[in-house]
Amino acid sequence: MLQTELNSKSLINFCNETLELSGKIALTYFRDIRELTIKGDESPVTLADKQIEQVIRREIEKSFPGHNIIGEEFEIVDNSSDYTWYIDPIDGTRSFVAGKSDFGTLLALVKNQEIIGGVIDCPALHERWMSFDSNETLVNGNNTVCREIDKLENSVMATTSSHEFGMEKWRAYQSLEESVKLTTTGSDCYNYGLLASGYIDIVAEKLTAPHDYLPLIKIVEGAGGIMTDWEGNTLDFDATNVYVLASASKQLHEMALAKLSKIK
């Protein structure tokens, strides 16, 4: 259906309807993959990625035919629009292949250099975070906010994997890890939803491309958190292999940045 208005209600409705379709595809392949191939020509994971992105692109083109589209699997659709959709069809491929439920589909809508909305959809867990308002993040339609933590030693930190860090970054990460209450690994985009819902307080990791991190920024910030790179800089809209830090509050973020910058 062609969308004539771009407001938070219509965008939320569009995303909910589209993600119901994409989620069915994800669950069709989920735990039906017996091969260990993570990404390969026409592997089950690649087929799932492609089919999910295809259905999302189809729905965008029907509802917002003039918008640009940037996704992980297919070529950029450049309509010279102010609006661009970013798609990561399966974030957490390793979890998906291993039969773990914390994989997700990510969407972001950007107008020029402003993030209009972000979505984390975890179909196997039946949890969906959305933010299309500057001061609001919803999980399954209900408001959610970050937890109020003012000390690193009381905080819970997550990272998908520290194995991808170079030695310098790994030592900086270790400095931060030694300062928090506990650390958990794995879970990819799900960590940012848990941060927005007050279960995790810090996420520090390396992300690959804009479709990996732009949706997460909106979710975190809408819930009262903050997300930058490890130097405290605003994340670019076209950067790759970015070290990101997300925190439940500005105060906690500054403490975490201080730990990350302590070792150079």
N, C-alpha and C positions, 0 to 999 in steps of 0.2 A: 504494500500500500504506500502510495506517495505521501511523504510527510511535508506539510506546508509550513509548520512552525517548528522552530528549534527551541523548545523550553525543556526544563528538567523532567516534567511529567511525561511528555511525549518521547523523550529520549530514553527514559527508564522503561517505558512500555515497549519501545522498539527493542531494546536490549534484552528484556525478559523474554519476549516472543522469539527473538533470534536465537538466544542461548538455549531455549527449550529444544530447538531443532538441532543445534550443534551438539548439545549434551547427549542426545539420543545416539548420534553417530559415535561419540567417544565411548559410550557405554556398550555399544555393539562390539567394539574391538577390545574393550577393557577385559583383562584376564582371559582373553581368547588368543593371546599371542604366546607361542611356545618357542619362538626363535630368540636368540640372544642379540641379534642385530639391533643396535641402537638407532642408527640412521643409515640407510642404504637404498639403492635403487629398488623401488617398488616393494620394500619391506613392509610388513603390516603397520609398523609405526608411521612410516612415510605415507602410506595410503590413508591412515586415519588423519594425519596432519592435513593432507591435501583435501580430503573430503570435508573436513570441518571448515577449513578456510574457504573452500568453494561455496559452501552454503551461506557463510557469513558475508562473503563478497556479493553473492546473489541478492541477499536481503538488503544490503547497503545500496546496491545499484538500483533496486526497485524503489526504495524509500527515499534515497538521497542521490539521485542520478548524476548530479554535478560534482559530488565530492571526490577528493583524491583518496586512494587506498594504498597503504603500504603494509604488506604482510610478509611472513617468513618464507612462504612456499612459492609465491608467484611474483610476476613482474609488477612494478609500480604502475598504478593507474593515476596518471597525472592529467587532471582536467583544469589545471590552473585555478583551482578553487582556493578560497581562504581556509576551507575545512579539509582536514585529513584524518582518516581513520587508520589506526595501527592495530594489527592483528597478530597475536601469537596463538596458534590453534591448540598446541599442547605445550604448556610450560611445565617441565618436570618429566621429560621423556624417560629418564632412568626409573623414576617411580612408576610411570605408566607401564613400562616393560616388566618391572618386577612385581606388578600386581598390587602396588601400594596405592592408596586412595587419594593421596594429597597432590595429584597433578591438577592443572587448571587451564582454562582458556582465558586469555587476556585481551581486552579491548581498551583502546583510548581514542578519544575524539579531541583533536587539536584545532584551534583557530589561530592561524598565523603562529605566534610563539606563546600562546596561552592554552593550557590544558583545560578543555571544557568538561571532560568526563573521563572516568576510569572504571573498569570492571574487572573483578576476579571471580571467575565461575568455577567451582569445584563440583562437577556433576556427580561424582561417585560419593561425595560427602553430603550432597544436597545443601551446600552452603554457597551463597553468592553475595559478594560485596560490591556495592555501587556507590559512586559519588558523582553527581552532576550539579552540586551546589558547593560554593566556596567553603562553607562551614558545616558540611553534613556528609557523613558516610552511613550507608544503610547496609545491614546484613539481613538477608531475607526479608527486606522491607521495613526493618526496625532500626532506629538510630543506634549507633555504637560509637564509643569514644575510647581513646587510649587511657591506660592506667596512669595515675599520678604517682610517679616515682622520682625522688630528688637526689638519690645517691646511687652510684654505680654498684656498690656492694650489695644493694637490695634488688638489683635488676636481673632479669632473665634475658639472655642473648641467644640469637640464632644465626646460623650460617648454613647455606646449603652444603658447601664443602670448602675447606681451607686448602685442599690439595692443589687448587689451581693458582694459588698465590705464588709469586716469586719470593725469593728469600727475604728481601727487604720488607715487602708487604706482609709476609708471614710473621716476621719478628714484630712488626707494628701490631698486627692482629693479636699476637700472643700477649703483648702488653695490655691490650684491652681485655682479653679473655681472663687474664689473671686478676682483673679488678672487679669482675661481676660475680653475682651469686652462683649462677650456673649457666651452662651453655648447652644448646641442643643443635644437632646437625640434621641435614636433609630438609625436605619439604618445599623447597623452591618458593613459588609465589604464595603458597599457603601461609608462610611465615608472616607476610605483610598483612594478610587478613587477620591473623591472630594478634598482631601488634595493634591493629585498629580496634580489635575487640578487647584489648586489655589483658591478654595472656602472655604476650612477649613484649619486652620493652625496648630492645635494640636488635637490629639486623645489620650485619656487616658482611659484605661479600662482593664478588665480582660478577657483573652481568654483561651480556654479550652485545646487545643491540637495543635501539630505542623501543622496539615493540616489547622488550623484556622489562623495561623500567618505567616508561611513561605512564602506563595504567596504574602502577603501584604508587607513584608520587601522589596522584589524586586521592587514592584510597587512604593513604597515610595522613596527608594534610587535612582532608575532610574530617578525620577523626581527632584532629588536634595535634598530630605529630609533625615531624619535619624529616626531610630526606634530601641529602646532598651527596657530593663525592667525599672522599676521605680527607680532602683539604678544606672542606666547608663550602665549596663552590656550587652554585646552581647547576643542575645537570643539563647538559646540552640536549638538543632535539635530534642530533645526528651523530652522537659519539658512539664508539664501539669499545668493547672490553673495558668497561667503567667499574671502578671500585666504589660501591655505594654504601652509604650509612643512613639508616633510618632509625629514628628514636621517638619515644613517646612524648618528649617535651623538648623545648629549646634548651633548657638548663641541662638536662641529661645529655643532649646532643653535644653541647660544648665540652662537657666532661669527657665524653667518648672521643671527640676530636683531639683533645689534649693528649690522651693516651696513644692514639694512632700516630700523632706527630712527634711523640717523645723519642722514638727510635728512627733514625735516618741513616 
